[in-house]
Amino acid sequence: MQRPPIATDFARPSALPTANIRSSQHGAAAALDINSEAYLSQLEEQWNLKIDEQVQILVNNMVDLVDIAKIGNKDQFRVSQEAFQAELKAESMVHAASSLLSLTHSLKLMLLLSDEREIAQRREEEVKALRQEIDEAKTRAVELWKELSASGSSSALNENTA
């Protein structure tokens, strides 16, 4: 018994648009030219720019709200105008906070769906490199200690003979 196809309102393209074939092939070739490290650093920079932009919006609007809230001799028109400005600033802050929340959600999903094996491997490589640096620093410290103790004992011998 054959099941009927599921009816959805999703638009399924039946053919590729011919106008975008060359540009998409060129874009794909350019995307393949970039290595993984460069791609990840570029992606990180994009995320950082988005976050910085939203935080800057929050800060600027908070400063503006504080300026608007100053008490002084104001007429009715000025008070209503500042109330409207305060509403706009607050709305913009809510939008920026919502955007930041969406960004954190996306980052969490990226972390959850990323390749854990690769993350663990990078962490192990970093730990190995740090342990090697620590061992080299310890070796260097021992060498310096021996040099200091040798120069200290030779100076002590020189003082005893004098």
Disulfide bonds with the S-S distance in Angstrom:
none
